[in-house]
Amino acid sequence: MKILGIESSCDETGLAIYDSERGLLAHALHSQVKLHAEYGGVVPELASRDHVRYLLPLAEQVLKEAGLERRDLDAIAYTAGPGLIGALMVGASTGRAMALALGIPAVAVHHMEGHLLAPMLEDPAPEFPFVALLVSGGHTLLAEVRAVGEYKILGESLDDAAGEAFDKTAKLLGLGYPGGPLLAKLAEQGESGVYTFPRPMIDRPGLKFSFSGLKTFTRNTWQDAVKTGDESEQTKANIARAFEEAVVDTLMIKSRRALRQTGIKTLVIAGGVGANLRLRQGLQAMVDKERAQLFYPRIDFCTDNGAMIAYAGCLRMLAGQHEPLIINTRARWPIDELDSLT
């Protein structure tokens, strides 16, 4: 089965073609970073318009790279949520229209399920069951994964997700957009131990997260530095380092707790924050001590992309799932509401 995947949930237009027999054939991505940079964040209306502009040209690009014609496609998969509703509607309506015109089925894909399954595109791929740490711009959660569609939420963020905390902290430090990668880069220049930041909620039982207070602590630390005239780049880098270490330690501690609680020896990390090098190193050190395994997608597939949607859609299509002639997108969509394929 050859399936075209469409990802348009936020500020990146991603398309890919996945073949159930040959694997990933082609993928392409258009980022809207430059478009939103002057506003310091994503402008939903502009994001939707940009998806309209690039979606079909990217579809033609991946078809060409895969050596296929539209008539060679067997199905279309598109992100139906969660995400920005206007951006989702662009991808969903385009995917549904293409499927109708070609006389092939279409399947709606959960954005976070796409992220969760992205490591399956690698070799070797993780085997079920595993614990998944999903850390993207808008989501931070730990889930027990027994099979595709069998997701038990172990803990999630009560307020800001880790990615949001990175971006907001970068903004208060006067960094550009997108803030997360810039803050991580600045943290590389910082000295460890100059500042000690709290590790939120690690002293409480359970697996829930909260990063809003850490963001406030960072702001207060920076404001105190400004008041004393210590506004140097090194001070800013030291604060960034302390913030990053606090987030990484928190994610690492909660992930270890999830592995021990479930008895599972495989950890999967996915989502944009999963590209953070310090997080990857910290989790690797942790799983080594736990005699467990760590899996994550390649850097290109940590952020939003069409490959993960094509792959997840292919699995659901092969299981007999497809959408009726309606378009149903959801800005909010709990991942544990998905149907199991077993």
C-alpha positions in Angstrom: 0.0 0.0 0.0 1.3 3.4 -1.0 0.0 6.2 1.2 0.4 10.0 1.1 0.7 11.6 4.5 -0.2 15.2 5.2 0.8 17.1 8.3 -0.5 20.6 8.8 -1.3 20.9 12.5 0.7 24.0 13.3 3.5 25.9 11.6 5.1 23.2 9.4 3.8 21.7 6.2 5.0 18.1 5.9 4.2 15.6 3.2 5.5 12.0 2.7 4.8 8.8 0.9 5.1 5.5 2.7 4.9 2.1 1.1 3.9 -0.8 3.3 6.4 -3.0 1.5 9.3 -0.7 0.8 9.1 1.8 3.6 9.5 5.5 3.4 9.8 6.6 -0.3 10.0 10.4 0.0 9.3 13.2 2.4 9.4 17.0 2.3 8.9 19.8 4.8 8.3 23.5 4.6 8.9 25.4 7.8 7.1 28.7 8.6 9.8 29.9 11.0 10.7 33.0 9.0 7.0 33.8 8.5 6.3 33.9 12.2 9.6 35.2 13.5 8.7 38.9 13.5 5.7 38.2 15.6 7.6 36.1 18.2 5.2 33.2 17.8 2.7 31.4 15.5 0.0 33.5 14.0 -2.8 31.0 13.3 -4.3 32.8 10.3 -0.9 33.2 8.6 -0.1 29.6 9.3 -3.3 28.4 7.6 -2.6 30.6 4.5 0.9 29.3 4.2 -0.3 25.7 4.3 -2.6 26.5 1.4 0.3 27.9 -0.5 2.7 25.0 -0.1 0.7 21.9 0.4 0.0 20.9 -3.2 3.5 21.8 -4.5 5.0 19.6 -1.8 2.6 16.8 -2.7 3.9 17.0 -6.3 7.5 17.1 -5.0 7.2 13.9 -3.0 5.4 12.1 -5.8 8.2 13.0 -8.2 10.9 12.0 -5.7 9.1 8.6 -5.2 8.8 8.1 -8.9 5.0 7.9 -8.7 1.9 9.5 -10.2 -1.2 10.4 -8.3 -3.0 7.4 -9.7 -0.4 5.2 -8.0 -1.5 6.2 -4.5 -3.7 3.7 -2.6 -4.8 6.1 0.3 -4.4 9.5 1.8 -3.6 10.1 5.5 -4.0 13.5 7.1 -3.6 15.0 10.6 -7.0 15.6 12.1 -5.9 16.9 15.5 -4.9 18.1 17.9 -3.6 21.4 16.6 -4.6 24.8 15.2 -8.1 24.2 13.8 -7.6 26.4 10.7 -4.3 24.7 9.9 -5.8 21.3 10.5 -8.7 22.1 8.1 -6.4 23.0 5.3 -4.6 19.6 5.4 -7.8 17.6 6.1 -9.9 19.2 3.4 -7.1 18.9 0.9 -6.4 15.3 1.8 -10.1 14.4 1.7 -10.6 16.1 -1.6 -7.6 14.4 -3.2 -8.9 11.0 -2.0 -12.3 11.7 -3.4 -10.9 12.8 -6.7 -8.7 9.7 -7.0 -11.3 7.3 -5.8 -9.2 6.1 -2.9 -9.8 6.0 0.9 -8.6 8.5 3.4 -7.8 8.1 7.1 -7.6 10.7 9.9 -4.5 10.5 12.0 -3.9 11.7 15.6 -0.9 14.1 15.6 0.6 12.7 18.8 0.1 9.1 17.7 2.2 10.1 14.7 5.0 11.4 17.0 4.7 8.3 19.2 5.1 5.9 16.3 7.9 8.0 14.5 10.7 5.8 16.1 9.1 2.9 14.2 10.6 4.4 11.0 14.1 3.7 12.3 16.2 0.5 12.2 16.1 -1.0 14.7 12.6 -0.1 15.8 11.2 -0.5 19.3 9.0 -3.4 20.1 5.8 -3.3 22.2 5.3 -2.8 25.0 7.1 0.4 25.8 6.9 3.6 27.8 6.7 6.8 25.6 7.8 10.2 26.7 6.1 12.7 24.3 7.6 16.1 24.6 6.5 18.6 21.9 5.7 22.3 21.9 2.2 21.8 23.3 2.3 18.4 25.0 4.3 16.7 27.7 3.1 13.2 28.7 4.2 9.7 29.6 2.2 6.9 28.2 2.3 3.1 28.5 2.0 1.7 25.0 0.9 -1.9 24.6 0.1 -1.8 20.8 -1.0 0.7 18.2 -4.0 2.5 19.7 -3.5 1.0 23.2 -2.3 4.0 25.1 -2.6 4.5 28.9 -1.7 8.0 30.1 0.6 7.7 33.1 1.1 11.4 33.6 1.0 14.7 31.8 1.6 18.4 32.3 -0.8 20.3 34.5 0.1 23.6 32.8 2.9 24.5 30.4 4.4 21.7 28.4 8.2 21.4 28.4 8.4 22.9 24.8 6.2 25.9 25.8 8.4 26.5 28.9 11.5 26.5 26.6 9.9 28.9 24.2 8.6 31.3 26.9 11.8 31.2 28.8 13.7 32.0 25.6 11.4 35.0 25.0 11.9 36.5 28.5 15.7 36.2 28.0 15.3 38.2 24.8 16.1 35.3 22.4 14.5 35.0 19.0 11.9 32.6 17.5 11.7 29.7 17.8 13.0 30.0 21.2 13.6 26.4 22.3 16.5 25.6 20.0 18.1 29.0 20.6 17.9 28.6 24.4 19.5 25.1 24.1 22.3 26.6 22.0 22.8 29.4 24.6 22.8 26.8 27.4 25.9 25.1 25.8 27.9 28.3 26.7 26.6 28.3 30.3 28.4 27.0 33.4 26.7 24.3 35.4 26.2 25.0 39.1 26.2 28.8 39.0 22.4 28.7 39.6 20.3 26.0 41.2 16.8 25.7 39.8 14.0 23.6 41.3 13.0 20.3 39.8 9.2 20.7 39.8 7.0 18.0 41.4 9.7 15.3 41.8 9.1 15.2 45.5 5.5 14.1 45.0 4.3 10.6 44.0 2.9 10.1 40.5 4.0 11.1 37.0 2.5 14.5 36.4 4.5 17.5 35.2 4.4 21.2 35.9 6.8 23.7 34.3 4.9 27.0 34.8 6.6 27.6 38.2 10.0 26.9 36.7 9.4 29.5 34.1 8.5 32.0 36.8 11.6 31.1 38.8 13.7 31.7 35.7 12.1 35.1 35.1 12.7 36.1 38.7 16.4 35.0 38.5 16.9 37.1 35.4 15.2 40.1 36.9 17.4 39.9 39.9 20.4 39.9 37.7 19.2 42.9 35.8 18.6 44.8 39.0 22.2 44.2 40.1 23.5 45.2 36.6 24.6 41.7 35.8 23.1 41.4 32.3 26.1 39.9 30.5 25.7 37.2 27.9 27.5 34.8 30.3 24.9 35.4 33.0 22.1 34.8 30.5 23.9 31.6 29.3 24.3 30.4 32.9 20.5 30.9 33.5 19.7 29.1 30.3 21.9 26.2 31.4 20.3 26.0 34.8 16.8 26.0 33.3 17.6 23.3 30.7 19.2 21.1 33.4 16.1 21.4 35.6 13.8 20.4 32.7 16.0 17.5 31.6 16.4 16.2 35.2 12.6 16.4 35.7 11.9 14.5 32.5 14.5 12.0 33.3 13.4 11.4 36.9 9.7 11.0 35.8 10.7 8.6 33.0 12.7 6.4 35.3 9.7 6.4 37.7 7.4 5.3 34.8 9.8 2.5 33.8 9.9 1.2 37.3 6.2 1.6 37.9 5.3 -0.4 34.7 8.1 -2.9 34.8 8.8 -2.1 31.1 12.4 -1.9 29.9 11.9 0.1 26.8 11.6 3.9 26.6 10.7 5.9 23.5 11.1 9.6 23.3 9.3 11.6 20.6 8.3 15.2 19.8 10.3 18.3 19.1 12.0 18.6 22.5 13.2 15.0 21.9 15.9 16.6 19.6 17.5 18.3 22.7 21.0 16.8 23.0 21.2 17.2 26.8 17.8 15.4 27.2 19.0 12.5 24.9 22.2 12.1 26.9 20.5 12.3 30.2 17.9 9.7 29.3 20.5 7.4 27.8 22.5 7.5 31.0 19.4 6.8 33.0 18.3 3.8 30.9 21.8 2.3 31.0 21.6 2.3 34.8 18.1 0.8 34.6 19.3 -1.9 32.1 16.7 -0.6 29.7 16.6 0.5 26.1 16.1 4.0 24.6 14.7 4.7 21.1 14.0 8.0 19.4 13.4 9.1 15.8 16.1 10.9 13.7 16.3 14.6 14.3 14.3 15.4 11.1 11.4 13.3 12.5 11.3 14.8 16.0 9.6 17.9 14.8 6.3 17.8 12.9 6.6 15.9 9.6 4.6 14.0 7.0 6.5 10.7 7.4 5.0 10.0 10.8 1.5 10.7 9.5 2.0 8.5 6.5 3.3 5.7 8.6 0.6 5.9 11.3 -2.1 6.2 8.6 -0.7 3.2 6.8 -1.0 1.0 9.9 -4.6 2.1 10.5 -5.5 1.7 6.8 -4.1 -1.8 6.8 -6.2 -2.6 9.8 -9.3 -1.6 7.9 -9.9 1.9 9.3 -10.9 4.8 7.0 -13.0 7.9 7.1 -16.5 8.5 5.7 -17.1 11.4 3.4 -16.9 14.0 6.2 -14.1 16.3 7.5 -13.8 16.2 11.3 -10.9 18.0 12.9 -10.3 18.5 16.6 -8.2 21.2 18.2 -8.1 19.0 21.4 -8.1 15.2 21.2 -6.9 13.0 24.1 -4.7 10.3 22.7 -6.2 7.6 25.0 -9.5 8.0 23.1 -8.1 6.4 20.0 -9.3 2.9 18.9 -6.9 0.0 19.3 -6.0 -1.9 16.1 -6.1 -5.2 17.9 
